[in-house]
Amino acid sequence: MDLRTEEIDYLQLAELFKVLGDPTRLRIVQLLLAKEMCVSDIADAMDMGQSAISHQLRVLRQARLVTFRKEGKTAWYSLNDDHVTVLLEQGIEHVSHQ
């Protein structure tokens, strides 16, 4: 791998960690570990407004951490793939390790 490719990979990795560096987004990801949810369900679970949750979900979608499907007018969100689960579980294990 040449230096330029390494720089791009590190930049992308830093952006990923920046997205995951927000406690609200981490809580959303943790909720989505359990099941697919719509914005109103996430907002209720987190006691936040739907517009704030929608904004955070947009950031998570842009980082390809979550995906969604439409069912009528409702968008159902889920984790994009198993890599997201592994990232969160490894992070939790790391900070929990004494």
C-alpha positions in Angstrom: 0.0 0.0 0.0 1.5 3.4 -1.0 1.6 6.4 1.4 -1.3 8.2 -0.4 -3.6 5.2 0.0 -2.6 4.9 3.7 -3.5 8.6 4.2 -6.9 8.1 2.7 -7.6 5.1 4.8 -6.6 7.0 8.0 -8.7 9.9 7.0 -11.7 7.6 6.5 -11.1 5.8 9.7 -10.8 9.1 11.6 -14.1 10.2 10.1 -15.7 7.0 11.2 -14.4 7.4 14.8 -15.6 11.0 14.7 -19.1 9.9 13.9 -19.0 7.3 16.7 -17.5 9.8 19.0 -20.9 11.3 19.8 -22.8 9.8 22.8 -26.2 10.3 21.2 -25.2 8.5 18.0 -23.7 5.7 20.1 -26.9 5.3 22.0 -28.8 5.1 18.7 -26.5 2.4 17.4 -26.8 0.5 20.7 -30.6 0.6 20.4 -30.4 -0.7 16.8 -28.2 -3.6 18.0 -31.4 -5.1 19.5 -33.9 -4.5 16.6 -34.9 -2.4 13.7 -36.6 0.8 14.8 -38.4 3.9 13.3 -37.6 7.5 14.3 -40.5 7.8 16.7 -39.5 4.6 18.5 -35.9 5.8 18.9 -37.0 9.3 20.0 -39.3 7.8 22.6 -36.6 5.4 23.9 -34.1 8.2 24.2 -36.6 10.9 25.3 -35.6 13.2 22.5 -37.3 15.0 19.7 -37.8 13.3 16.4 -36.0 16.0 14.4 -32.9 15.6 16.6 -33.0 11.8 16.1 -33.5 12.2 12.3 -30.4 14.5 12.2 -28.3 11.9 14.0 -29.6 9.1 11.8 -28.7 11.1 8.7 -25.1 11.4 10.0 -25.0 7.6 10.7 -26.4 6.9 7.2 -23.8 9.1 5.6 -21.1 7.1 7.4 -22.8 3.9 6.2 -23.3 2.7 9.8 -27.1 2.4 9.5 -29.4 1.7 6.6 -33.2 2.1 6.3 -36.2 0.8 4.4 -39.5 2.5 3.8 -42.8 0.9 4.7 -45.4 3.4 3.6 -44.4 6.7 5.1 -42.3 5.1 7.9 -38.6 4.6 7.6 -37.3 1.6 9.5 -33.6 1.8 10.6 -31.2 -1.0 11.2 -27.4 -1.4 11.5 -25.8 -1.6 8.0 -23.8 -4.8 8.7 -22.1 -7.0 11.2 -19.0 -4.7 11.2 -21.0 -2.0 13.0 -22.0 -4.6 15.7 -18.4 -5.7 16.1 -17.1 -2.1 16.4 -19.6 -1.2 19.1 -19.2 -4.5 21.1 -15.4 -4.2 20.9 -15.5 -0.6 22.1 -17.8 -1.5 25.0 -15.5 -4.4 25.9 -12.4 -2.1 25.8 -13.9 0.6 28.0 -15.3 -2.0 30.4 -11.9 -3.8 30.7 -10.2 -3.2 34.1 
